[in-house]
């Protein structure tokens, strides 16, 4: 019932293509998913996260891939990745973290702090996955980017 209602709202707001309404819907979905997760219903939380990401993707597309909506989408992807990590869904979390990293690198730049933080999230997740060699490669990249920032 809840999923059908949310999907109806997503369709309605997406068809209107009103950027502010789409963002409002995203934030409402985000609050609702936090509530559902607190109530011990992680499967509903996952569905709400996916709906919220669909809204952010629509806003990103409607904005002609603007920097602002790209960074919002990156944050949504990162948050979903973190939630998946906490739920023990490491492979799925890695996909979200990598997409978030790519969005941040595209819109904020290679050496932007938010991009470097995305890399750190990936490194931490790889460590949780016991992929220490890969995590160390990512950490080396982080250090190189931080050094470049210091030189600016």
C-alpha positions in Angstrom: 0.0 0.0 0.0 2.7 2.5 1.0 4.9 1.5 -2.0 2.0 2.1 -4.4 1.3 5.5 -2.9 5.0 6.5 -3.1 5.2 5.3 -6.6 2.2 7.3 -7.5 3.8 10.4 -6.0 7.0 9.8 -7.9 5.2 9.5 -11.2 3.1 12.6 -10.5 6.0 14.8 -9.5 8.3 13.4 -12.2 5.7 14.1 -14.9 5.4 17.6 -13.7 9.2 18.0 -13.9 9.1 20.8 -11.3 12.5 20.7 -9.8 11.5 22.1 -6.4 8.7 19.6 -6.0 11.0 16.8 -7.0 13.5 17.8 -4.3 10.7 18.2 -1.7 9.5 14.7 -2.6 13.0 13.4 -2.2 13.3 14.8 1.3 9.9 13.5 2.3 10.9 10.0 1.1 14.2 10.2 2.9 12.4 11.0 6.2 9.9 8.3 5.6 12.6 5.7 5.0 14.4 6.6 8.2 11.2 6.1 10.1 10.5 2.7 8.4 14.1 1.6 9.2 13.7 2.6 12.8 10.5 0.6 12.9 12.4 -2.5 11.9 11.3 -2.7 8.3 14.5 -2.5 6.3 12.9 -3.9 3.1 10.6 -0.9 3.0 13.5 1.4 3.7 15.3 -0.1 0.7 12.3 0.5 -1.6 12.0 4.1 -0.3 15.7 4.7 -0.9 15.3 3.4 -4.5 12.3 5.7 -5.0 14.2 8.6 -3.6 17.1 7.9 -6.0 14.6 7.7 -8.9 13.4 11.2 -7.9 17.0 12.5 -7.8 17.8 10.9 -11.1 14.8 12.5 -12.6 15.7 15.9 -11.2 19.3 15.4 -12.5 18.0 14.6 -16.0 15.4 17.5 -15.9 18.1 20.0 -14.9 20.2 18.9 -18.0 22.7 17.3 -15.6 23.5 20.4 -13.7 26.2 20.5 -11.1 23.8 21.2 -8.2 21.5 18.3 -8.9 24.5 16.1 -9.8 25.9 16.7 -6.3 22.5 16.0 -4.7 22.3 12.7 -6.6 25.8 11.9 -5.5 24.8 12.5 -1.9 21.7 10.3 -2.2 23.8 7.5 -3.8 26.4 7.9 -1.0 23.7 7.7 1.7 22.1 4.6 0.2 25.6 3.0 0.0 26.2 3.8 3.6 22.8 2.3 4.5 23.6 -0.9 2.5 27.0 -1.1 4.2 25.3 -1.0 7.6 22.9 -3.7 6.4 25.8 -5.9 5.4 25.1 -5.6 1.7 28.7 -4.8 0.8 28.7 -5.4 -3.0 25.6 -3.3 -3.5 27.1 -0.6 -1.3 30.2 -0.6 -3.4 28.2 0.1 -6.5 26.4 3.0 -4.9 29.7 4.4 -3.5 31.4 4.1 -6.9 28.6 5.9 -8.7 28.6 8.6 -6.1 32.3 9.0 -6.5 31.9 9.3 -10.3 29.2 11.9 -10.0 31.3 14.0 -7.5 34.4 13.7 -9.7 32.4 14.8 -12.7 30.7 17.8 -11.0 33.0 18.9 -8.3 36.4 17.9 -9.7 39.0 15.3 -9.2 40.7 16.9 -6.2 37.6 18.3 -4.5 37.2 17.4 -0.9 33.8 15.7 -1.5 35.3 13.6 -4.2 38.2 12.6 -1.9 35.7 11.7 0.9 33.9 9.5 -1.6 37.2 7.7 -2.2 37.6 7.3 1.5 34.2 5.7 1.8 35.2 3.2 -0.9 38.5 2.4 0.9 36.7 1.8 4.2 34.1 -0.4 2.5 36.9 -2.4 0.8 38.5 -2.9 4.1 35.2 -4.2 5.5 35.1 -6.5 2.6 38.6 -7.7 3.5 40.0 -6.4 0.2 42.9 -4.7 1.9 45.1 -4.6 -1.2 42.4 -2.7 -3.2 41.7 -0.5 -0.2 45.4 0.4 0.0 45.5 1.3 -3.7 42.5 3.7 -3.1 44.2 5.2 0.0 47.3 5.9 -2.0 45.2 7.7 -4.6 43.6 9.7 -1.7 47.0 10.7 -0.4 48.1 11.9 -3.9 45.0 14.0 -4.2 45.4 15.5 -0.8 49.0 16.4 -1.6 47.8 18.2 -4.8 45.3 20.1 -2.7 48.1 21.2 -0.3 50.1 22.6 -3.2 47.3 24.8 -4.5 
